[in-house]
Amino acid sequence: MSTAPSPTRVQREPQLAGQTVVLIGGSAGIGRETARRAQAEGAEVILTGRDPERLEQAARELGALSTAAFDAADPDRLERFVADLPRPIDHVLVTAGGPYYAPLAEFDFERAHRAVDEHLWLALHLARASVGKVRPGGSLLFMSGTQGHRTVGLSLGAALIAAMPALIANLALEVAPVRVNLIAAGFVDTPLSASLLGDRLDERRDELRATLPIGRVVGPADVAALAVHLMANTALTGATYDVDGGQQLL
Ligand SMILES: NC(=O)c1ccc[n+]([C@@H]2O[C@H](COP(=O)([O-])OP(=O)(O)OC[C@H]3O[C@@H](n4cnc5c(N)ncnc54)[C@H](OP(=O)(O)O)[C@@H]3O)[C@@H](O)[C@H]2O)c1
């Protein structure tokens, strides 16, 4: 009689043991969930956001090392924050900033400029400020979207989605041996999605459950798992990683 082999339990070291992770936009959504996961992998976390109350609440719940409330699209404030960090940093994830959708006839150029500040300029300012602050082999991680196809109202959004992978690949060369990567997400079920969709949120979730190849909605934990992998895997730099449950195939 043969006996079935007993299952082997996989045991491993925490992936970010002893490391420090900065979450720029860490008080909600993907940033907050990545902070939680990075801590579970042994890291200490520093959180930023604009709303000080929401930030303090997240920091209390997570036991963050420290917090700083400021607008990350303000380059002087961002550079000062990085310069003042009290210790070498291992990884920075930027989840600050949101999308700007509007048909050309209704375009608000002030808001559009702000969207460019929050994505292109923020990435350049952060990358320059990080030299000498983020340790060699550490990483900078940015967010973008996968939904860059031609749709009325998406002119600027599509341009930014197209630009970000090129920017990130070049920054990876400029700041090496610090690594730089980009996460491109489809719909993620976060407070941002809730505020954009309002009372159409449940309908959108149902539609995605019915149509996405994965048969469920992508949540912040799915993106956080990818973010922590990109921090820990020191072979990865200059690349864009999609996480959208197959949304772009539809
Ligand atoms: N959710 C999606 O479906 C989706 C899809 C593709 C890409 N993305 C991108 O992924 C990123 C994170 O999205 P999310 O859904 O996690 O958003 P979220 O739920 O709104 O969380 C964003 C976090 O960033 C902070 N933040 C926003 N703007 C900031 C600024 N200018 N300076 C400092 N902190 C700022 C927010 O706090 P305060 O508001 O207090 O500052 C909050 O902590 C965004 O860039 C978003 O455009 C999201």
PDBQT file of the ligand as one rigid body, heavy atoms in Angstrom, charges set to zero:
ROOT
HETATM    1  N1  LIG A 301      -8.761  52.968  -8.448  1.00  0.00    +0.000 N 
HETATM    2  C1  LIG A 301      -8.588  52.722  -9.725  1.00  0.00    +0.000 C 
HETATM    3  O1  LIG A 301      -9.466  52.143 -10.385  1.00  0.00    +0.000 OA
HETATM    4  C2  LIG A 301      -7.312  53.125 -10.415  1.00  0.00    +0.000 A 
HETATM    5  C3  LIG A 301      -7.063  52.636 -11.706  1.00  0.00    +0.000 A 
HETATM    6  C4  LIG A 301      -5.904  53.006 -12.358  1.00  0.00    +0.000 A 
HETATM    7  C5  LIG A 301      -4.999  53.864 -11.742  1.00  0.00    +0.000 A 
HETATM    8  N2  LIG A 301      -5.279  54.330 -10.488  1.00  0.00    +0.000 N 
HETATM    9  C6  LIG A 301      -4.332  55.252  -9.904  1.00  0.00    +0.000 C 
HETATM   10  O2  LIG A 301      -3.773  54.672  -8.744  1.00  0.00    +0.000 OA
HETATM   11  C7  LIG A 301      -3.501  55.677  -7.765  1.00  0.00    +0.000 C 
HETATM   12  C8  LIG A 301      -4.145  55.289  -6.438  1.00  0.00    +0.000 C 
HETATM   13  O3  LIG A 301      -5.523  55.150  -6.640  1.00  0.00    +0.000 OA
HETATM   14  P1  LIG A 301      -6.530  54.770  -5.452  1.00  0.00    +0.000 P 
HETATM   15  O4  LIG A 301      -7.716  54.220  -6.152  1.00  0.00    +0.000 OA
HETATM   16  O5  LIG A 301      -5.835  53.998  -4.406  1.00  0.00    +0.000 OA
HETATM   17  O6  LIG A 301      -6.888  56.245  -4.892  1.00  0.00    +0.000 OA
HETATM   18  P2  LIG A 301      -7.534  56.679  -3.479  1.00  0.00    +0.000 P 
HETATM   19  O7  LIG A 301      -8.373  55.590  -2.947  1.00  0.00    +0.000 OA
HETATM   20  O8  LIG A 301      -8.174  58.004  -3.737  1.00  0.00    +0.000 OA
HETATM   21  O9  LIG A 301      -6.250  56.899  -2.547  1.00  0.00    +0.000 OA
HETATM   22  C9  LIG A 301      -5.326  57.884  -2.935  1.00  0.00    +0.000 C 
HETATM   23  C10 LIG A 301      -4.397  58.213  -1.785  1.00  0.00    +0.000 C 
HETATM   24  O10 LIG A 301      -3.483  59.230  -2.228  1.00  0.00    +0.000 OA
HETATM   25  C11 LIG A 301      -3.649  60.420  -1.440  1.00  0.00    +0.000 C 
HETATM   26  N3  LIG A 301      -3.483  61.538  -2.387  1.00  0.00    +0.000 N 
HETATM   27  C12 LIG A 301      -4.211  61.819  -3.486  1.00  0.00    +0.000 A 
HETATM   28  N4  LIG A 301      -3.732  62.913  -4.104  1.00  0.00    +0.000 NA
HETATM   29  C13 LIG A 301      -2.669  63.333  -3.374  1.00  0.00    +0.000 A 
HETATM   30  C14 LIG A 301      -1.751  64.402  -3.508  1.00  0.00    +0.000 A 
HETATM   31  N5  LIG A 301      -1.839  65.288  -4.510  1.00  0.00    +0.000 N 
HETATM   32  N6  LIG A 301      -0.763  64.528  -2.592  1.00  0.00    +0.000 NA
HETATM   33  C15 LIG A 301      -0.662  63.649  -1.564  1.00  0.00    +0.000 A 
HETATM   34  N7  LIG A 301      -1.498  62.621  -1.398  1.00  0.00    +0.000 NA
HETATM   35  C16 LIG A 301      -2.493  62.456  -2.288  1.00  0.00    +0.000 A 
HETATM   36  C17 LIG A 301      -5.041  60.294  -0.844  1.00  0.00    +0.000 C 
HETATM   37  O11 LIG A 301      -5.187  61.015   0.374  1.00  0.00    +0.000 OA
HETATM   38  P3  LIG A 301      -5.667  62.579   0.357  1.00  0.00    +0.000 P 
HETATM   39  O12 LIG A 301      -6.844  62.642  -0.583  1.00  0.00    +0.000 OA
HETATM   40  O13 LIG A 301      -5.967  62.890   1.769  1.00  0.00    +0.000 OA
HETATM   41  O14 LIG A 301      -4.501  63.340  -0.169  1.00  0.00    +0.000 OA
HETATM   42  C18 LIG A 301      -5.083  58.796  -0.577  1.00  0.00    +0.000 C 
HETATM   43  O15 LIG A 301      -4.326  58.472   0.577  1.00  0.00    +0.000 OA
HETATM   44  C19 LIG A 301      -4.025  57.000  -8.345  1.00  0.00    +0.000 C 
HETATM   45  O16 LIG A 301      -2.957  57.679  -8.969  1.00  0.00    +0.000 OA
HETATM   46  C20 LIG A 301      -5.008  56.534  -9.405  1.00  0.00    +0.000 C 
HETATM   47  O17 LIG A 301      -5.179  57.482 -10.447  1.00  0.00    +0.000 OA
HETATM   48  C21 LIG A 301      -6.393  53.966  -9.800  1.00  0.00    +0.000 A 
ENDROOT
TORSDOF 0
